[in-house]
Amino acid sequence: MDTQAPCGPDERPPPIDLRHHFSDVANRRGPSFLKDIYTLFKVPGMRNIAGGFPNPLLFPFDTLEAQSAYPGRWMSSSSAPAEPVDASSSHHSRGAHHIVIPRAVDEKSPTERIDLSTALQYGEPTGYPALLAWVRQFALKNLHPSVPYHGGPEVVLTSGSTDGFSKVAQIFIDAWDERKDHLRDRPAILAEAFTYPAVFSETVPRGAQTILVKTDNSGMLAWGPGGLEDILSNWDYEQGRRPHLMYTIAQANNPTGYVVPLPRKRDIYAVCKKYDVIIIEDEAYWHLQFHSAAAEEAESRGLPAPPPTSPPQPAVSSGHPFLDSIIPSFLSMDTDGRVIRLDTFSKTIAPGCRLGFITAQPDIIEQYIRATETATQQPSGFTQSLVARFLMGTPPPPPLPAPTKAPFPFSLLPYPFSRAAPPAPPRPPQSWSTTGFITWLTGLHTVYHRRMSTMCRILDAGSHLTTETAAEGWTSITSPAAASTTLLAFRWPRGGMFVWLRVCFENHPLFSSSSAMTGPLLARAMYMLLTDPPYLVATSRGPMFAATDAVKADGWAWLRLCFAAETDENVELASRAFVDGVHAFWGMGVEEVETLLGRYPAGMAEELGREVGGGCW
């Protein structure tokens, strides 16, 4: 395995020209006139009487300060939770770093300068230079060190992945109106049946139709009936333009939890290359891949252990074993420059940062910059400066002054009379740097893996019900009796923050596909029961994640359970309460179910469509 990028001339092929896919709006949008003015501001000694910039001395902030966590806070064994009781505990503050963003610094290099006078001023649409420099280094040297086209991709900061996708849609989707446009001109986007719903709040109003690609436990199918090749090779142009965009969550899917293996990715990329499809890869959970989940699932269910597997070795090492263990992005095979990678700090730092980045070929990044110049302009300066200082590290303190020469030949006299100053006490690190950030990601992986395992084992234990033991407790999936009833069917997630399960309502005593008590009604009633005491469990229903109305109509039996939002203790309590509620629901009669249905809110997501906001659900 190579451990570093090749030296010498860059002999990789250049990315292909994808401008024929740009929307009419994107092609008409030129660079902002402000771009040239910002270039002037970088000239040393230039006095600005051009831009309407407030003077930084008049900003009402002198410093911005924060106390950050020790990077290794969550680095513990998978069986021993490393959670403090509260934020004031000594464990919680152990090794914490104090970050200070001053009003102004003397640093001249924009990629090193972090102060309020620049962070709180109008800035460039690419993002705060210091943070952009760090993110670019991390993306191109650590996350994606072997993108196989000449010059490699470029990076731009976003106000989160939702903002990023919104602007990508502007770049590639021409608005279509059924009242005045011909059907054959209608745009389309390829997607999984169940996926992150907010993207369709952007594509549907533009008139784009969603084309579903068949999936299995390893993600989208490249070949076979319903797969990418089948859809694209048999496209009916009278029903619209052949899709030139594909949206996918491949490294840890939301909501289904599958991770697309590298051979499948190569097949998908080959089909996209053949039919000139751009891949939009949205990866909020890339750092949460659970390579031992299959073995843990088999052990929990008393099944034979699966053949051992190991993550593929990268062509070029990131320099960090944790990153090298992650199944790589579509960027790793992107010879054409047709992959647009959306990243976010929402799941690695905090959702309220509203901060992320896009990695793509330079022509696409240039279009993104133009779309940003007249919209959000750039993420919050408060957030960018704080995250930049946090990730880049605090500059070392200035060196001690030269020791004063002793006026007398007595080397034992204390400083400043001795010839040499005593050694300074070790200075604690003031921030994380790249290594600290990766240590933090490793710790997050440990915590979420532990919670995933806790939830799945409890769900396994309560997945069946028998007549003889229904009143006494649960029946585990490992030992279902002959007369057992299956209540829950699911696969342990291979990545992400969610368990995607199907409730087997067809096995409920009241189920009938033809009578008034249908599966969708039972699903709604059980949803309401779980929100009542003593259970008090909120779940996400399957229709929320449906890519089309047809999928939404068939998604009633699915639930997504999140093991990330609560503490270890509450994940266990909530999982047990969920199973208790499901078992209790199987014992309910018609009148009890009808009472629950009478309380079901008329405005739930499946009735209203896909207007689900609130970030990365």
URLINRA-V913694 format. One record per pair of residues at least 24 apart in sequence whose C-alpha atoms are under 8 Angstrom apart, sorted by the first residue. I is the first residue (numbers start at 0). J is the second residue. D is the distance in whole Angstrom. If there is no record, write none. Layout:
i->[I | I]
j->[J | J]
d->[D | D]
This chain:
i->[0 | 0 | 0 | 0 | 0 | 1 | 1 | 1 | 2 | 2 | 2 | 2 | 2 | 3 | 3 | 3 | 4 | 4 | 4 | 9 | 9 | 10 | 11 | 11 | 11 | 11 | 12 | 12 | 12 | 12 | 13 | 13 | 13 | 13 | 14 | 14 | 14 | 14 | 14 | 14 | 14 | 15 | 15 | 15 | 17 | 18 | 20 | 20 | 21 | 21 | 21 | 22 | 22 | 22 | 22 | 22 | 23 | 24 | 24 | 24 | 25 | 25 | 25 | 25 | 25 | 28 | 28 | 29 | 30 | 31 | 31 | 31 | 37 | 52 | 52 | 53 | 55 | 55 | 55 | 55 | 55 | 56 | 58 | 60 | 60 | 61 | 61 | 61 | 62 | 62 | 62 | 62 | 62 | 63 | 63 | 63 | 63 | 63 | 63 | 64 | 64 | 64 | 64 | 65 | 65 | 65 | 66 | 66 | 66 | 66 | 67 | 67 | 67 | 67 | 67 | 67 | 68 | 68 | 68 | 68 | 68 | 69 | 69 | 69 | 69 | 70 | 70 | 70 | 70 | 70 | 71 | 71 | 71 | 71 | 72 | 72 | 73 | 73 | 73 | 73 | 73 | 74 | 74 | 74 | 74 | 74 | 75 | 75 | 76 | 77 | 77 | 77 | 77 | 78 | 80 | 80 | 81 | 82 | 96 | 96 | 96 | 97 | 97 | 98 | 98 | 98 | 98 | 98 | 98 | 100 | 100 | 100 | 113 | 113 | 113 | 114 | 115 | 118 | 118 | 118 | 118 | 119 | 119 | 120 | 122 | 122 | 123 | 123 | 123 | 124 | 124 | 124 | 124 | 124 | 124 | 125 | 125 | 125 | 125 | 126 | 126 | 126 | 126 | 126 | 127 | 127 | 127 | 127 | 129 | 130 | 130 | 130 | 130 | 130 | 131 | 131 | 133 | 133 | 133 | 134 | 137 | 138 | 140 | 141 | 141 | 141 | 141 | 141 | 142 | 142 | 143 | 143 | 143 | 143 | 143 | 144 | 144 | 144 | 144 | 145 | 145 | 145 | 146 | 146 | 146 | 146 | 146 | 147 | 147 | 147 | 147 | 148 | 148 | 148 | 148 | 151 | 152 | 152 | 152 | 152 | 152 | 153 | 153 | 153 | 153 | 153 | 154 | 154 | 154 | 154 | 154 | 155 | 155 | 155 | 155 | 155 | 156 | 156 | 156 | 156 | 156 | 156 | 157 | 157 | 157 | 157 | 157 | 157 | 157 | 158 | 158 | 158 | 158 | 158 | 158 | 158 | 158 | 159 | 159 | 159 | 159 | 159 | 159 | 159 | 159 | 160 | 160 | 160 | 160 | 160 | 160 | 160 | 161 | 161 | 161 | 161 | 163 | 163 | 163 | 163 | 164 | 164 | 165 | 165 | 166 | 166 | 166 | 167 | 168 | 168 | 169 | 170 | 170 | 170 | 171 | 172 | 172 | 172 | 173 | 174 | 174 | 174 | 175 | 175 | 175 | 176 | 176 | 177 | 182 | 182 | 182 | 183 | 183 | 183 | 183 | 183 | 184 | 184 | 185 | 185 | 185 | 186 | 186 | 186 | 186 | 187 | 187 | 187 | 187 | 187 | 187 | 188 | 188 | 188 | 188 | 188 | 189 | 189 | 189 | 189 | 190 | 190 | 190 | 190 | 191 | 191 | 191 | 191 | 192 | 192 | 192 | 192 | 193 | 193 | 193 | 193 | 193 | 193 | 194 | 194 | 194 | 194 | 194 | 194 | 194 | 194 | 194 | 195 | 195 | 195 | 195 | 195 | 196 | 196 | 196 | 196 | 196 | 196 | 197 | 197 | 197 | 197 | 197 | 197 | 199 | 199 | 200 | 200 | 209 | 209 | 210 | 211 | 216 | 217 | 217 | 217 | 217 | 217 | 218 | 218 | 218 | 218 | 219 | 219 | 220 | 220 | 221 | 221 | 221 | 221 | 227 | 227 | 228 | 231 | 242 | 243 | 243 | 243 | 243 | 244 | 244 | 244 | 244 | 245 | 245 | 245 | 245 | 246 | 246 | 246 | 246 | 247 | 247 | 247 | 247 | 248 | 248 | 248 | 249 | 249 | 249 | 250 | 250 | 250 | 250 | 250 | 250 | 250 | 250 | 251 | 251 | 251 | 251 | 251 | 251 | 251 | 251 | 252 | 252 | 252 | 253 | 253 | 253 | 254 | 254 | 254 | 254 | 254 | 255 | 255 | 255 | 255 | 255 | 256 | 256 | 256 | 256 | 256 | 256 | 256 | 256 | 256 | 257 | 257 | 257 | 258 | 258 | 258 | 260 | 261 | 261 | 261 | 264 | 265 | 268 | 268 | 268 | 272 | 276 | 277 | 277 | 277 | 278 | 278 | 278 | 279 | 279 | 279 | 279 | 280 | 280 | 280 | 280 | 280 | 281 | 281 | 281 | 282 | 282 | 282 | 282 | 283 | 283 | 283 | 283 | 283 | 283 | 284 | 284 | 284 | 284 | 285 | 285 | 285 | 286 | 286 | 286 | 286 | 287 | 287 | 287 | 287 | 287 | 287 | 288 | 288 | 288 | 288 | 288 | 289 | 289 | 289 | 289 | 290 | 292 | 292 | 292 | 293 | 293 | 295 | 296 | 296 | 299 | 299 | 299 | 300 | 300 | 300 | 301 | 319 | 321 | 321 | 322 | 336 | 347 | 347 | 350 | 352 | 353 | 354 | 354 | 354 | 388 | 389 | 389 | 389 | 390 | 390 | 390 | 390 | 390 | 390 | 391 | 391 | 391 | 391 | 392 | 392 | 392 | 392 | 393 | 393 | 393 | 447 | 447 | 447 | 450 | 450 | 450 | 450 | 451 | 451 | 451 | 451 | 451 | 453 | 453 | 454 | 454 | 454 | 454 | 455 | 455 | 457 | 457 | 457 | 457 | 458 | 458 | 458 | 458 | 461 | 462 | 462 | 462 | 462 | 463 | 464 | 469 | 473 | 486 | 496 | 496 | 496 | 497 | 497 | 497 | 497 | 497 | 498 | 498 | 498 | 498 | 499 | 499 | 499 | 499 | 500 | 500 | 500 | 500 | 501 | 501 | 501 | 502 | 502 | 502 | 503 | 504 | 507 | 508 | 509 | 509 | 518 | 518 | 519 | 519 | 520 | 521 | 522 | 522 | 523 | 523 | 524 | 524 | 524 | 524 | 524 | 525 | 525 | 525 | 525 | 527 | 527 | 527 | 527 | 528 | 528 | 528 | 529 | 529 | 529 | 533 | 534 | 534 | 534 | 534 | 534 | 535 | 536 | 536 | 536 | 542 | 542 | 543 | 543 | 543 | 543 | 543 | 544 | 545 | 548 | 551]
j->[312 | 313 | 314 | 315 | 316 | 314 | 315 | 316 | 314 | 315 | 316 | 317 | 318 | 315 | 316 | 317 | 144 | 145 | 315 | 149 | 150 | 149 | 147 | 148 | 149 | 150 | 147 | 148 | 149 | 334 | 148 | 149 | 150 | 335 | 148 | 149 | 334 | 335 | 336 | 337 | 360 | 335 | 336 | 337 | 337 | 362 | 171 | 243 | 170 | 171 | 172 | 169 | 170 | 171 | 172 | 173 | 173 | 169 | 170 | 173 | 169 | 170 | 171 | 366 | 370 | 369 | 370 | 369 | 369 | 369 | 372 | 373 | 123 | 120 | 121 | 120 | 115 | 116 | 117 | 119 | 120 | 116 | 116 | 102 | 115 | 101 | 102 | 115 | 99 | 100 | 101 | 102 | 115 | 99 | 100 | 101 | 115 | 381 | 385 | 97 | 98 | 99 | 100 | 97 | 98 | 99 | 95 | 96 | 97 | 98 | 95 | 96 | 97 | 98 | 389 | 430 | 92 | 93 | 94 | 95 | 96 | 93 | 94 | 95 | 96 | 431 | 435 | 436 | 438 | 439 | 435 | 438 | 439 | 442 | 439 | 442 | 439 | 442 | 443 | 445 | 446 | 438 | 439 | 441 | 442 | 445 | 442 | 445 | 445 | 445 | 446 | 448 | 449 | 449 | 446 | 567 | 446 | 566 | 428 | 429 | 430 | 429 | 430 | 385 | 388 | 389 | 393 | 429 | 430 | 384 | 385 | 388 | 384 | 387 | 388 | 384 | 384 | 380 | 381 | 383 | 384 | 380 | 381 | 380 | 376 | 377 | 372 | 376 | 377 | 156 | 368 | 371 | 372 | 376 | 377 | 155 | 156 | 368 | 377 | 155 | 156 | 157 | 377 | 378 | 377 | 380 | 383 | 384 | 387 | 383 | 384 | 386 | 387 | 391 | 155 | 156 | 387 | 390 | 391 | 356 | 433 | 358 | 317 | 316 | 317 | 318 | 319 | 322 | 317 | 322 | 317 | 327 | 328 | 330 | 331 | 315 | 316 | 317 | 331 | 314 | 315 | 331 | 330 | 331 | 332 | 333 | 334 | 331 | 332 | 333 | 334 | 333 | 334 | 335 | 336 | 360 | 336 | 358 | 359 | 360 | 361 | 358 | 359 | 360 | 361 | 364 | 356 | 357 | 358 | 359 | 364 | 356 | 357 | 358 | 364 | 368 | 354 | 355 | 356 | 357 | 377 | 378 | 353 | 354 | 355 | 356 | 357 | 377 | 378 | 353 | 354 | 355 | 356 | 375 | 377 | 378 | 379 | 342 | 343 | 344 | 345 | 353 | 354 | 355 | 356 | 281 | 341 | 342 | 343 | 354 | 355 | 356 | 197 | 198 | 614 | 615 | 341 | 355 | 356 | 357 | 198 | 341 | 198 | 201 | 367 | 370 | 371 | 367 | 201 | 202 | 370 | 366 | 367 | 370 | 244 | 202 | 205 | 207 | 205 | 205 | 206 | 207 | 205 | 206 | 207 | 205 | 206 | 206 | 237 | 238 | 239 | 236 | 237 | 238 | 239 | 240 | 239 | 240 | 238 | 239 | 240 | 239 | 240 | 241 | 242 | 239 | 240 | 241 | 242 | 243 | 244 | 242 | 243 | 244 | 245 | 246 | 242 | 244 | 245 | 246 | 245 | 246 | 247 | 546 | 219 | 246 | 247 | 546 | 545 | 546 | 547 | 550 | 254 | 255 | 544 | 545 | 546 | 550 | 247 | 248 | 252 | 253 | 254 | 255 | 544 | 545 | 546 | 253 | 254 | 544 | 615 | 616 | 543 | 544 | 545 | 546 | 609 | 611 | 609 | 610 | 611 | 612 | 614 | 615 | 546 | 609 | 609 | 610 | 546 | 547 | 242 | 546 | 257 | 257 | 258 | 259 | 260 | 263 | 249 | 257 | 258 | 259 | 259 | 267 | 263 | 267 | 263 | 266 | 267 | 270 | 267 | 270 | 270 | 274 | 276 | 274 | 275 | 276 | 277 | 276 | 277 | 278 | 279 | 276 | 277 | 278 | 279 | 278 | 279 | 280 | 281 | 278 | 279 | 280 | 281 | 280 | 281 | 282 | 280 | 281 | 282 | 282 | 284 | 285 | 288 | 326 | 327 | 328 | 494 | 282 | 284 | 285 | 287 | 288 | 493 | 494 | 495 | 284 | 494 | 495 | 495 | 496 | 497 | 497 | 498 | 499 | 544 | 559 | 492 | 497 | 498 | 499 | 559 | 491 | 492 | 493 | 494 | 495 | 496 | 497 | 498 | 499 | 492 | 493 | 494 | 288 | 493 | 494 | 326 | 311 | 326 | 327 | 329 | 332 | 329 | 332 | 333 | 335 | 337 | 337 | 338 | 339 | 337 | 338 | 339 | 338 | 339 | 340 | 341 | 329 | 338 | 339 | 340 | 341 | 340 | 341 | 342 | 340 | 341 | 342 | 343 | 341 | 342 | 343 | 344 | 345 | 346 | 346 | 494 | 495 | 496 | 325 | 494 | 495 | 322 | 325 | 440 | 444 | 444 | 447 | 448 | 494 | 495 | 496 | 325 | 444 | 493 | 494 | 495 | 448 | 492 | 493 | 494 | 493 | 491 | 492 | 493 | 491 | 493 | 452 | 490 | 491 | 456 | 459 | 477 | 459 | 476 | 477 | 477 | 437 | 437 | 441 | 437 | 360 | 440 | 443 | 614 | 382 | 378 | 378 | 382 | 383 | 430 | 430 | 431 | 432 | 430 | 431 | 432 | 433 | 435 | 436 | 430 | 431 | 432 | 433 | 429 | 430 | 431 | 432 | 428 | 429 | 430 | 496 | 562 | 563 | 562 | 563 | 567 | 570 | 492 | 496 | 497 | 498 | 562 | 570 | 571 | 562 | 570 | 571 | 574 | 491 | 498 | 571 | 574 | 575 | 578 | 487 | 574 | 575 | 578 | 578 | 486 | 487 | 488 | 578 | 487 | 582 | 582 | 582 | 581 | 561 | 562 | 563 | 559 | 560 | 561 | 562 | 563 | 559 | 560 | 561 | 562 | 557 | 558 | 559 | 560 | 557 | 558 | 559 | 560 | 556 | 557 | 558 | 556 | 557 | 558 | 556 | 556 | 585 | 585 | 588 | 589 | 555 | 556 | 555 | 556 | 596 | 592 | 555 | 556 | 596 | 599 | 592 | 593 | 595 | 596 | 599 | 580 | 581 | 584 | 595 | 595 | 596 | 598 | 599 | 580 | 584 | 595 | 577 | 580 | 581 | 576 | 573 | 576 | 577 | 579 | 580 | 576 | 573 | 576 | 577 | 604 | 605 | 604 | 605 | 608 | 609 | 611 | 609 | 609 | 608 | 605]
d->[7 | 7 | 6 | 7 | 8 | 6 | 5 | 7 | 8 | 5 | 5 | 8 | 7 | 6 | 6 | 8 | 7 | 7 | 6 | 6 | 7 | 7 | 6 | 5 | 5 | 8 | 8 | 5 | 5 | 7 | 5 | 4 | 7 | 7 | 6 | 7 | 7 | 5 | 5 | 8 | 7 | 5 | 6 | 8 | 8 | 8 | 6 | 7 | 6 | 5 | 7 | 7 | 5 | 5 | 5 | 5 | 6 | 8 | 7 | 8 | 7 | 5 | 8 | 7 | 8 | 7 | 8 | 7 | 6 | 7 | 7 | 8 | 8 | 7 | 7 | 8 | 8 | 5 | 8 | 8 | 7 | 8 | 8 | 7 | 8 | 6 | 5 | 8 | 7 | 5 | 5 | 6 | 7 | 6 | 5 | 7 | 8 | 8 | 8 | 7 | 5 | 4 | 6 | 6 | 5 | 7 | 6 | 6 | 5 | 6 | 5 | 5 | 6 | 7 | 8 | 8 | 7 | 8 | 7 | 5 | 6 | 6 | 5 | 5 | 7 | 7 | 5 | 7 | 6 | 5 | 8 | 6 | 6 | 7 | 7 | 7 | 7 | 4 | 7 | 7 | 7 | 8 | 8 | 7 | 5 | 7 | 7 | 7 | 8 | 6 | 7 | 8 | 6 | 7 | 7 | 7 | 8 | 8 | 7 | 5 | 6 | 6 | 8 | 8 | 7 | 7 | 8 | 7 | 7 | 7 | 7 | 8 | 6 | 8 | 7 | 7 | 8 | 5 | 7 | 7 | 6 | 5 | 7 | 8 | 8 | 7 | 8 | 7 | 7 | 8 | 6 | 6 | 6 | 5 | 5 | 5 | 6 | 6 | 7 | 7 | 5 | 8 | 6 | 7 | 8 | 7 | 6 | 7 | 6 | 7 | 7 | 7 | 5 | 8 | 7 | 7 | 7 | 8 | 7 | 8 | 7 | 8 | 6 | 8 | 4 | 7 | 8 | 7 | 7 | 7 | 8 | 8 | 7 | 7 | 6 | 6 | 7 | 6 | 8 | 7 | 6 | 6 | 6 | 5 | 7 | 6 | 7 | 7 | 6 | 6 | 5 | 7 | 5 | 7 | 7 | 7 | 8 | 6 | 5 | 4 | 6 | 6 | 6 | 6 | 5 | 7 | 7 | 6 | 5 | 7 | 7 | 6 | 5 | 7 | 7 | 8 | 7 | 6 | 4 | 6 | 7 | 8 | 8 | 6 | 5 | 5 | 7 | 7 | 6 | 5 | 4 | 6 | 8 | 8 | 7 | 5 | 8 | 8 | 6 | 7 | 7 | 5 | 4 | 4 | 7 | 7 | 6 | 6 | 6 | 8 | 6 | 7 | 7 | 7 | 7 | 8 | 7 | 8 | 8 | 7 | 7 | 8 | 8 | 6 | 7 | 7 | 8 | 7 | 7 | 7 | 8 | 7 | 7 | 8 | 8 | 8 | 7 | 8 | 7 | 4 | 6 | 8 | 6 | 5 | 7 | 8 | 6 | 8 | 7 | 6 | 5 | 6 | 5 | 5 | 4 | 6 | 5 | 6 | 8 | 5 | 6 | 6 | 5 | 7 | 7 | 7 | 7 | 7 | 5 | 7 | 7 | 5 | 7 | 5 | 6 | 7 | 7 | 6 | 4 | 6 | 6 | 5 | 6 | 7 | 7 | 8 | 7 | 7 | 6 | 5 | 7 | 7 | 7 | 7 | 5 | 5 | 6 | 8 | 8 | 8 | 7 | 6 | 6 | 8 | 5 | 7 | 7 | 6 | 7 | 6 | 7 | 7 | 7 | 5 | 7 | 7 | 6 | 7 | 7 | 7 | 6 | 7 | 8 | 8 | 7 | 7 | 7 | 6 | 7 | 7 | 8 | 8 | 6 | 6 | 6 | 5 | 7 | 8 | 7 | 6 | 7 | 5 | 8 | 8 | 8 | 7 | 7 | 6 | 5 | 7 | 7 | 7 | 6 | 7 | 7 | 8 | 6 | 4 | 6 | 5 | 5 | 6 | 7 | 7 | 6 | 5 | 6 | 6 | 5 | 6 | 7 | 8 | 6 | 5 | 6 | 6 | 5 | 6 | 7 | 8 | 7 | 6 | 7 | 5 | 7 | 7 | 8 | 7 | 7 | 7 | 6 | 6 | 7 | 7 | 7 | 5 | 5 | 8 | 7 | 6 | 7 | 8 | 7 | 6 | 8 | 6 | 7 | 6 | 7 | 7 | 7 | 5 | 8 | 8 | 4 | 6 | 5 | 6 | 8 | 6 | 7 | 7 | 6 | 5 | 6 | 7 | 6 | 6 | 7 | 8 | 7 | 7 | 7 | 7 | 7 | 8 | 8 | 8 | 7 | 5 | 6 | 8 | 6 | 5 | 6 | 6 | 5 | 6 | 7 | 8 | 7 | 6 | 5 | 6 | 6 | 5 | 7 | 7 | 6 | 6 | 8 | 8 | 6 | 6 | 8 | 7 | 6 | 7 | 7 | 5 | 8 | 8 | 8 | 8 | 8 | 7 | 7 | 7 | 6 | 8 | 8 | 5 | 5 | 8 | 7 | 8 | 6 | 4 | 7 | 7 | 8 | 5 | 5 | 7 | 6 | 7 | 6 | 7 | 8 | 8 | 8 | 6 | 6 | 7 | 7 | 7 | 6 | 5 | 5 | 8 | 8 | 7 | 8 | 5 | 7 | 8 | 8 | 6 | 7 | 7 | 8 | 8 | 7 | 5 | 6 | 7 | 7 | 5 | 5 | 6 | 8 | 7 | 7 | 7 | 5 | 7 | 6 | 5 | 6 | 5 | 8 | 6 | 6 | 7 | 7 | 6 | 6 | 7 | 6 | 7 | 8 | 8 | 8 | 8 | 6 | 8 | 6 | 7 | 7 | 6 | 6 | 6 | 8 | 8 | 6 | 7 | 8 | 8 | 7 | 8 | 7 | 6 | 5 | 5 | 7 | 8 | 7 | 7 | 8 | 8 | 8 | 6 | 6 | 6 | 6 | 5 | 5 | 6 | 8 | 6 | 5 | 6 | 8 | 7 | 6 | 5 | 7 | 6 | 6 | 6 | 8 | 5 | 4 | 6 | 5 | 6 | 7 | 7 | 7 | 6 | 7 | 7 | 7 | 7 | 7 | 5 | 7 | 7 | 7 | 6 | 6 | 7 | 7 | 6 | 8 | 5 | 5 | 7 | 8 | 7 | 6 | 8 | 6 | 8 | 7 | 7 | 7 | 8 | 7 | 7 | 6 | 8 | 8 | 8 | 5 | 7 | 8 | 6 | 8 | 6 | 7 | 6 | 7 | 5 | 6 | 6 | 8 | 7 | 7 | 8 | 8 | 8 | 7]
